[in-house]
Amino acid sequence: MADTVTVSSKGQVVIPLAVRELLHLGPGSALRLEVHGNDIVLSKGRDWREFEGIFKRGDSLTEALIEERQLDKTLED
């Protein structure tokens, strides 16, 4: 799917309704923005690097996965 969007004077763009519905995006949905050369990539998922070293602290893998799934559910709503 490819759409063309226009940047407003405030630097804002509108994500087309079809894309918002497909990805279950609503007000307050968090997106990651990455720049790859001349491309801007928006993604719904979290960066795996956020989890780097989490288990060195002795945290439970199961608890971390449950928390991540709960976060995904809140982003979907």
C-alpha positions in Angstrom: 0.0 0.0 0.0 1.4 3.4 -0.9 -0.2 6.8 -0.4 1.1 10.3 -0.9 0.7 12.7 2.1 1.5 16.4 2.4 3.5 18.0 5.2 1.6 20.8 6.9 3.2 24.1 7.9 3.5 22.6 11.5 5.3 19.5 10.1 2.3 17.3 10.5 1.0 14.6 8.1 -2.3 12.8 8.1 -2.1 9.0 8.1 -4.8 7.9 5.6 -7.9 6.3 7.2 -7.4 3.0 5.5 -3.9 2.7 7.0 -5.2 3.7 10.5 -7.9 1.1 10.3 -5.6 -1.6 9.0 -3.1 -1.0 11.8 -5.7 -0.2 14.5 -4.2 3.3 15.1 -6.2 5.8 17.1 -5.7 9.0 19.0 -2.6 8.6 21.2 -1.1 5.6 19.3 2.6 5.6 19.5 4.7 5.1 16.4 8.4 4.8 15.9 10.0 7.0 13.2 13.3 6.0 11.6 15.2 7.6 8.8 16.9 5.4 6.2 18.7 7.5 3.7 15.9 9.6 2.0 13.1 7.3 3.4 11.1 7.9 6.5 9.7 4.7 8.1 6.9 4.7 10.6 6.3 1.5 12.5 3.9 0.4 15.2 6.3 -2.0 16.9 8.8 -1.3 19.5 12.5 -1.4 18.8 14.1 -4.7 19.9 17.0 -2.7 21.3 14.8 -1.4 24.1 15.0 -4.8 25.6 18.8 -5.1 25.4 20.1 -6.1 28.8 16.7 -6.5 30.4 17.3 -10.0 31.7 20.7 -9.2 33.1 18.8 -7.6 36.0 17.1 -11.0 36.7 13.7 -10.0 35.4 11.4 -12.8 34.4 11.1 -13.5 30.7 7.5 -14.5 31.1 6.6 -11.3 33.0 8.4 -9.2 30.3 6.4 -11.0 27.6 3.1 -10.5 29.4 3.8 -6.8 29.9 4.7 -6.4 26.3 1.5 -8.1 25.2 -0.5 -5.9 27.5 1.2 -2.8 26.0 0.3 -4.1 22.5 -3.3 -4.5 23.5 -3.5 -1.0 24.9 -2.0 0.4 21.6 -4.6 -1.5 19.6 -7.5 0.0 21.5 
